[in-house]
Amino acid sequence: LARFGQRIREVPSLRVRALATNTVRQLRSPQAFLMPAETALGHAIEVVSGREEARLIYLGVAHAQPPKPDQRRLVIDIGGGSTEFIIGRGFQTLERESLQAGCIASTRRFFPGGK
């Protein structure tokens, strides 16, 4: 974060949106991470809900791969601690959910000890 912070430190805060997702949401004391992380980055870090994370993921996909008019699509994002499922049409989400079933969480649950 400190190296990245060096690159964006001069960027006005209104033009930076730093987000924290599931891993930080699950911390017992998120401020213990956020305070030094924000100092290193030089900008505030916003902890977003799972549903907001899903909405932003969908928007990213929709802008990277523009949908056809009235085309419904399903976007699934498998992260380390959570998986987001989003159904949308165009640039709007219709349904979205975030489940506590990411690849790291699933590996720890179903393959304890890494085997």
N, CA and C atoms as a LAMMPS dump frame, in Angstrom:
ITEM: TIMESTEP
0
ITEM: NUMBER OF ATOMS
345
ITEM: BOX BOUNDS ff ff ff
-5.0000000000000000e+02 5.0000000000000000e+02
-5.0000000000000000e+02 5.0000000000000000e+02
-5.0000000000000000e+02 5.0000000000000000e+02
ITEM: ATOMS id mol type element x y z
1 1 1 N 0.819 -1.2 0
2 1 2 C 0 0 0
3 1 3 C 0.855 1.253 0
4 2 1 N 1.965 1.196 0.71
5 2 2 C 2.822 2.38 0.789
6 2 3 C 3.37 2.755 -0.588
7 3 1 N 3.804 1.759 -1.367
8 3 2 C 4.316 2.069 -2.711
9 3 3 C 3.212 2.605 -3.61
10 4 1 N 2.043 1.999 -3.529
11 4 2 C 0.917 2.49 -4.317
12 4 3 C 0.535 3.89 -3.846
13 5 1 N 0.563 4.093 -2.533
14 5 2 C 0.259 5.402 -1.968
15 5 3 C 1.189 6.483 -2.486
16 6 1 N 2.462 6.147 -2.691
17 6 2 C 3.41 7.115 -3.247
18 6 3 C 2.967 7.583 -4.628
19 7 1 N 2.388 6.684 -5.389
20 7 2 C 1.965 7.02 -6.753
21 7 3 C 0.699 7.868 -6.785
22 8 1 N -0.178 7.699 -5.797
23 8 2 C -1.463 8.417 -5.85
24 8 3 C -1.611 9.483 -4.776
25 9 1 N -0.588 9.685 -3.995
26 9 2 C -0.678 10.642 -2.885
27 9 3 C -1.09 12.036 -3.346
28 10 1 N -0.633 12.461 -4.507
29 10 2 C -0.939 13.806 -5.004
30 10 3 C -2.289 13.886 -5.715
31 11 1 N -2.938 12.759 -5.93
32 11 2 C -4.255 12.761 -6.574
33 11 3 C -5.269 13.273 -5.559
34 12 1 N -6.106 14.247 -5.936
35 12 2 C -7.101 14.763 -4.99
36 12 3 C -8.023 13.645 -4.487
37 13 1 N -8.345 13.689 -3.215
38 13 2 C -9.177 12.642 -2.601
39 13 3 C -10.522 12.464 -3.295
40 14 1 N -11.067 13.522 -3.886
41 14 2 C -12.344 13.402 -4.596
42 14 3 C -12.232 12.52 -5.837
43 15 1 N -11.01 12.255 -6.282
44 15 2 C -10.804 11.438 -7.479
45 15 3 C -10.319 10.025 -7.147
46 16 1 N -10.265 9.698 -5.866
47 16 2 C -9.8 8.374 -5.428
48 16 3 C -10.903 7.716 -4.614
49 17 1 N -11.201 6.472 -4.945
50 17 2 C -12.124 5.686 -4.129
51 17 3 C -11.442 4.359 -3.825
52 18 1 N -10.953 4.239 -2.619
53 18 2 C -10.289 3.014 -2.175
54 18 3 C -11.304 2.199 -1.383
55 19 1 N -11.47 0.942 -1.767
56 19 2 C -12.492 0.097 -1.16
57 19 3 C -11.881 -1.109 -0.467
58 20 1 N -12.498 -1.5 0.616
59 20 2 C -12.165 -2.747 1.306
60 20 3 C -13.402 -3.636 1.226
61 21 1 N -13.172 -4.913 1.034
62 21 2 C -14.301 -5.829 0.843
63 21 3 C -14.33 -6.885 1.948
64 22 1 N -14.68 -8.099 1.603
65 22 2 C -15.004 -9.137 2.573
66 22 3 C -13.95 -9.359 3.655
67 23 1 N -12.7 -9.413 3.288
68 23 2 C -11.664 -9.702 4.287
69 23 3 C -11.697 -8.685 5.411
70 24 1 N -11.84 -7.423 5.079
71 24 2 C -11.9 -6.382 6.114
72 24 3 C -13.25 -6.414 6.824
73 25 1 N -14.322 -6.723 6.104
74 25 2 C -15.641 -6.833 6.758
75 25 3 C -15.617 -7.888 7.85
76 26 1 N -14.825 -8.941 7.671
77 26 2 C -14.8 -10.059 8.614
78 26 3 C -13.856 -9.848 9.798
79 27 1 N -13.04 -8.835 9.753
80 27 2 C -12.101 -8.599 10.855
81 27 3 C -12.822 -8.242 12.142
82 28 1 N -12.316 -8.721 13.258
83 28 2 C -12.886 -8.356 14.563
84 28 3 C -12.658 -6.883 14.849
85 29 1 N -11.526 -6.388 14.42
86 29 2 C -11.177 -4.99 14.653
87 29 3 C -10.686 -4.372 13.344
88 30 1 N -11.61 -4.023 12.454
89 30 2 C -11.185 -3.494 11.151
90 30 3 C -10.342 -2.228 11.253
91 31 1 N -10.574 -1.419 12.285
92 31 2 C -9.799 -0.181 12.42
93 31 3 C -8.317 -0.458 12.646
94 32 1 N -7.998 -1.6 13.244
95 32 2 C -6.592 -1.952 13.448
96 32 3 C -5.87 -2.112 12.111
97 33 1 N -6.6 -2.507 11.084
98 33 2 C -6.036 -2.574 9.734
99 33 3 C -6.202 -1.249 9.005
100 34 1 N -7.404 -0.678 9.085
101 34 2 C -7.718 0.501 8.278
102 34 3 C -6.865 1.717 8.611
103 35 1 N -6.617 1.958 9.875
104 35 2 C -5.86 3.163 10.242
105 35 3 C -4.456 3.169 9.624
106 36 1 N -3.643 2.125 9.816
107 36 2 C -2.321 2.155 9.171
108 36 3 C -2.402 2.045 7.644
109 37 1 N -3.411 1.342 7.138
110 37 2 C -3.564 1.213 5.687
111 37 3 C -3.875 2.565 5.056
112 38 1 N -4.758 3.331 5.679
113 38 2 C -5.091 4.661 5.161
114 38 3 C -3.894 5.598 5.239
115 39 1 N -3.118 5.474 6.289
116 39 2 C -1.906 6.29 6.413
117 39 3 C -0.929 5.95 5.291
118 40 1 N -0.731 4.666 5.043
119 40 2 C 0.183 4.232 3.983
120 40 3 C -0.31 4.66 2.606
121 41 1 N -1.611 4.559 2.39
122 41 2 C -2.192 4.893 1.09
123 41 3 C -2.31 6.399 0.885
124 42 1 N -2.522 7.115 1.977
125 42 2 C -2.701 8.56 1.871
126 42 3 C -4.114 8.964 1.52
127 43 1 N -5.042 8.023 1.597
128 43 2 C -6.452 8.273 1.292
129 43 3 C -7.318 7.402 2.199
130 44 1 N -8.548 7.827 2.391
131 44 2 C -9.5 7.048 3.181
132 44 3 C -9.844 5.755 2.447
133 45 1 N -10.153 4.722 3.217
134 45 2 C -10.58 3.442 2.658
135 45 3 C -11.998 3.187 3.145
136 46 1 N -12.883 2.933 2.205
137 46 2 C -14.302 2.696 2.497
138 46 3 C -14.565 1.191 2.535
139 47 1 N -15.152 0.71 3.617
140 47 2 C -15.541 -0.701 3.708
141 47 3 C -16.947 -0.811 3.126
142 48 1 N -17.079 -1.565 2.034
143 48 2 C -18.372 -1.684 1.37
144 48 3 C -19.054 -2.986 1.762
145 49 1 N -20.373 -2.97 1.737
146 49 2 C -21.16 -4.172 2.023
147 49 3 C -20.997 -5.168 0.876
148 50 1 N -21.388 -6.398 1.124
149 50 2 C -21.336 -7.415 0.082
150 50 3 C -22.213 -7.068 -1.102
151 51 1 N -23.379 -6.508 -0.842
152 51 2 C -24.288 -6.139 -1.938
153 51 3 C -23.735 -4.976 -2.752
154 52 1 N -23.078 -4.025 -2.097
155 52 2 C -22.455 -2.925 -2.833
156 52 3 C -21.26 -3.439 -3.632
157 53 1 N -20.513 -4.344 -3.049
158 53 2 C -19.407 -4.974 -3.774
159 53 3 C -19.936 -5.64 -5.046
160 54 1 N -21.045 -6.367 -4.923
161 54 2 C -21.651 -7.034 -6.074
162 54 3 C -22.079 -6.021 -7.136
163 55 1 N -22.68 -4.934 -6.717
164 55 2 C -23.126 -3.899 -7.666
165 55 3 C -21.935 -3.327 -8.439
166 56 1 N -20.868 -3.043 -7.734
167 56 2 C -19.685 -2.473 -8.379
168 56 3 C -19.021 -3.471 -9.328
169 57 1 N -19.011 -4.737 -8.949
170 57 2 C -18.469 -5.774 -9.831
171 57 3 C -19.267 -5.806 -11.123
172 58 1 N -20.593 -5.791 -11.003
173 58 2 C -21.438 -5.833 -12.196
174 58 3 C -21.162 -4.632 -13.093
175 59 1 N -21.078 -3.451 -12.509
176 59 2 C -20.805 -2.253 -13.308
177 59 3 C -19.466 -2.366 -14.032
178 60 1 N -18.468 -2.911 -13.364
179 60 2 C -17.168 -3.094 -14.005
180 60 3 C -17.255 -4.017 -15.208
181 61 1 N -17.957 -5.124 -15.058
182 61 2 C -18.125 -6.065 -16.167
183 61 3 C -18.941 -5.421 -17.282
184 62 1 N -20.025 -4.749 -16.931
185 62 2 C -20.894 -4.135 -17.94
186 62 3 C -20.15 -3.074 -18.751
187 63 1 N -19.285 -2.322 -18.11
188 63 2 C -18.53 -1.299 -18.84
189 63 3 C -17.387 -1.907 -19.648
190 64 1 N -16.817 -3.002 -19.18
191 64 2 C -15.725 -3.655 -19.91
192 64 3 C -16.248 -4.447 -21.104
193 65 1 N -17.439 -5.03 -20.949
194 65 2 C -18.07 -5.814 -22.011
195 65 3 C -19.505 -5.336 -22.15
196 66 1 N -19.713 -4.225 -22.864
197 66 2 C -21.053 -3.629 -22.928
198 66 3 C -22.117 -4.638 -23.359
199 67 1 N -23.223 -4.656 -22.615
200 67 2 C -24.302 -5.596 -22.923
201 67 3 C -25.127 -5.132 -24.113
202 68 1 N -25.805 -6.092 -24.732
203 68 2 C -26.769 -5.764 -25.784
204 68 3 C -28.021 -5.229 -25.103
205 69 1 N -28.789 -4.391 -25.79
206 69 2 C -30.023 -3.869 -25.182
207 69 3 C -30.932 -5.011 -24.707
208 70 1 N -31.46 -4.873 -23.531
209 70 2 C -32.382 -5.836 -22.918
210 70 3 C -31.78 -7.214 -22.664
211 71 1 N -30.488 -7.364 -22.822
212 71 2 C -29.846 -8.651 -22.542
213 71 3 C -29.648 -8.812 -21.039
214 72 1 N -30.179 -9.91 -20.494
215 72 2 C -29.916 -10.243 -19.085
216 72 3 C -28.616 -11.01 -19.038
217 73 1 N -27.88 -10.777 -17.964
218 73 2 C -26.634 -11.524 -17.81
219 73 3 C -26.406 -11.855 -16.348
220 74 1 N -25.69 -12.935 -16.158
221 74 2 C -25.293 -13.372 -14.827
222 74 3 C -23.791 -13.166 -14.704
223 75 1 N -23.386 -12.487 -13.652
224 75 2 C -21.967 -12.283 -13.369
225 75 3 C -21.675 -12.94 -12.027
226 76 1 N -20.628 -13.741 -11.98
227 76 2 C -20.199 -14.393 -10.742
228 76 3 C -18.747 -14.006 -10.5
229 77 1 N -18.467 -13.515 -9.313
230 77 2 C -17.102 -13.144 -8.939
231 77 3 C -16.706 -13.977 -7.726
232 78 1 N -15.759 -14.881 -7.923
233 78 2 C -15.285 -15.721 -6.822
234 78 3 C -14.032 -15.073 -6.256
235 79 1 N -14.152 -14.578 -5.051
236 79 2 C -13.018 -13.94 -4.385
237 79 3 C -12.409 -14.877 -3.363
238 80 1 N -11.556 -14.33 -2.532
239 80 2 C -10.901 -15.136 -1.514
240 80 3 C -11.813 -15.517 -0.367
241 81 1 N -12.668 -14.582 0.06
242 81 2 C -13.522 -14.836 1.21
243 81 3 C -14.999 -14.854 0.899
244 82 1 N -15.373 -14.363 -0.275
245 82 2 C -16.795 -14.329 -0.623
246 82 3 C -16.96 -14.507 -2.125
247 83 1 N -18.182 -14.858 -2.509
248 83 2 C -18.544 -14.978 -3.917
249 83 3 C -19.781 -14.132 -4.142
250 84 1 N -19.728 -13.307 -5.184
251 84 2 C -20.856 -12.438 -5.516
252 84 3 C -21.556 -12.972 -6.759
253 85 1 N -22.891 -13.011 -6.679
254 85 2 C -23.746 -13.403 -7.794
255 85 3 C -24.592 -12.192 -8.152
256 86 1 N -24.569 -11.806 -9.415
257 86 2 C -25.312 -10.63 -9.836
258 86 3 C -26.036 -10.941 -11.138
259 87 1 N -27.329 -10.638 -11.175
260 87 2 C -28.106 -10.687 -12.409
261 87 3 C -28.408 -9.244 -12.765
262 88 1 N -28.166 -8.901 -14.015
263 88 2 C -28.417 -7.532 -14.434
264 88 3 C -28.909 -7.464 -15.86
265 89 1 N -29.367 -6.291 -16.207
266 89 2 C -29.792 -5.995 -17.579
267 89 3 C -29.209 -4.634 -17.915
268 90 1 N -28.524 -4.563 -19.038
269 90 2 C -27.875 -3.301 -19.385
270 90 3 C -26.838 -2.965 -18.332
271 91 1 N -26.938 -1.755 -17.787
272 91 2 C -26.007 -1.321 -16.749
273 91 3 C -26.651 -1.318 -15.366
274 92 1 N -27.803 -1.972 -15.231
275 92 2 C -28.529 -2.016 -13.96
276 92 3 C -28.515 -3.425 -13.377
277 93 1 N -28.305 -3.51 -12.074
278 93 2 C -28.418 -4.807 -11.419
279 93 3 C -29.884 -5.07 -11.105
280 94 1 N -30.309 -6.303 -11.304
281 94 2 C -31.676 -6.712 -10.977
282 94 3 C -31.696 -7.455 -9.646
283 95 1 N -30.741 -8.336 -9.463
284 95 2 C -30.586 -9.101 -8.224
285 95 3 C -29.099 -9.197 -7.934
286 96 1 N -28.756 -9.152 -6.655
287 96 2 C -27.347 -9.306 -6.296
288 96 3 C -27.241 -9.878 -4.892
289 97 1 N -26.234 -10.721 -4.712
290 97 2 C -26.022 -11.329 -3.405
291 97 3 C -24.544 -11.632 -3.226
292 98 1 N -24.113 -11.596 -1.992
293 98 2 C -22.736 -11.915 -1.635
294 98 3 C -22.779 -13.029 -0.598
295 99 1 N -22.118 -14.135 -0.898
296 99 2 C -22.109 -15.292 -0.002
297 99 3 C -20.717 -15.499 0.578
298 100 1 N -20.673 -15.983 1.807
299 100 2 C -19.403 -16.269 2.478
300 100 3 C -18.861 -17.597 1.97
301 101 1 N -18.478 -17.637 0.715
302 101 2 C -17.991 -18.871 0.102
303 101 3 C -16.942 -18.546 -0.95
304 102 1 N -15.852 -17.937 -0.541
305 102 2 C -14.771 -17.641 -1.467
306 102 3 C -13.815 -18.811 -1.566
307 103 1 N -12.835 -18.702 -2.431
308 103 2 C -11.92 -19.828 -2.648
309 103 3 C -11.042 -20.109 -1.43
310 104 1 N -10.591 -19.088 -0.733
311 104 2 C -9.762 -19.331 0.456
312 104 3 C -10.61 -19.907 1.581
313 105 1 N -11.789 -19.319 1.808
314 105 2 C -12.68 -19.822 2.856
315 105 3 C -13.082 -21.269 2.573
316 106 1 N -13.377 -21.585 1.319
317 106 2 C -13.781 -22.947 0.96
318 106 3 C -12.621 -23.925 1.104
319 107 1 N -11.428 -23.509 0.712
320 107 2 C -10.254 -24.376 0.86
321 107 3 C -10.01 -24.696 2.326
322 108 1 N -10.083 -23.69 3.173
323 108 2 C -9.87 -23.917 4.614
324 108 3 C -10.944 -24.83 5.199
325 109 1 N -12.168 -24.678 4.714
326 109 2 C -13.271 -25.482 5.259
327 109 3 C -13.208 -26.932 4.79
328 110 1 N -12.988 -27.135 3.488
329 110 2 C -13.074 -28.475 2.924
330 110 3 C -11.732 -29.195 2.805
331 111 1 N -10.634 -28.456 2.909
332 111 2 C -9.305 -29.057 2.81
333 111 3 C -8.414 -28.546 3.935
334 112 1 N -8.783 -28.857 5.193
335 112 2 C -7.958 -28.384 6.305
336 112 3 C -6.536 -28.93 6.179
337 113 1 N -5.587 -28.09 6.476
338 113 2 C -4.192 -28.492 6.338
339 113 3 C -3.704 -28.434 4.904
340 114 1 N -4.561 -27.952 3.995
341 114 2 C -4.161 -27.813 2.601
342 114 3 C -4.176 -29.091 1.792
343 115 1 N -4.814 -30.142 2.335
344 115 2 C -4.838 -31.423 1.606
345 115 3 C -6.252 -31.899 1.381
